[in-house]
Amino acid sequence: MISSQAYIAATIVILAVIATVFFFVTKKRQQSRLTPLAGLAFGFILAGLFFGDDRMIGYGLLGIGVILAVIDIVRRLKSK
């Protein structure tokens, strides 16, 4: 396994640990559902990590995911 693949694998493991901790911590509070736009953003970010070998495609997918996440955050703040 080359070093970039090791970094991707470590990132995925860290994200899984954070998601697990977040799941157990927020279980006690009111549950907020993941919006479809946030789910799409998460999918683009994961695709960017998986296709990271080709930098144009990887960075493009990551960028699209970040932009969608920011749009979702702004929409949620305006609706409150």
Residue pairs with C-beta under 8 A, 6 or more apart in sequence:
1 9
4 52
4 53
8 49
8 50
8 52
11 49
12 49
26 32
34 42
35 72
35 76
37 68
37 71
37 72
37 75
38 68
38 69
38 72
40 68
41 65
41 66
41 67
41 68
41 69
41 72
42 65
42 69
43 65
44 61
44 62
44 64
44 65
44 68
45 61
45 62
45 65
45 66
45 69
47 61
47 65
48 57
48 58
48 59
48 60
48 61
48 62
48 63
48 64
48 65
49 58
49 62
51 57
51 58
51 61
52 58
